[in-house]
Amino acid sequence: MRAITALGARGYSVGHVRGQGSRGVRASDWEGQNVRIETLVLPEVAEKILEHLTREYFQNFAVIAYTQDAAVVRGEKYT
């Protein structure tokens, strides 16, 4: 989360999640829990965050990252 804010995000949300993917279902909690991190940022900030994730995490962790257009109600809170 420090990197996300250092790269320009003004905030984020974190939640614990469960699921199944290309690596199957996690059989135990000893490895730690899955988390979802969400943030609303400008496209250039999103690109910086994705580059950081690619460089630091993709090789050794089961990371999924994606971008999605969003229409923000009360968008003035984020400028």
SULBEL-V872480 format. One line per field, one symbol per residue. burial: I if it has 24 or more other C-alpha atoms within 12 Angstrom, else O. A space follows every 10 residues. Layout:
burial=???
//
This chain:
burial=OOOIOOOIIO OOOOOOOOOO OOOOOOOOOO OOOIOOOIII IOOOOIOOII OOIOOOOOOO OOOOOOOOOO OOOOOOOOO
//
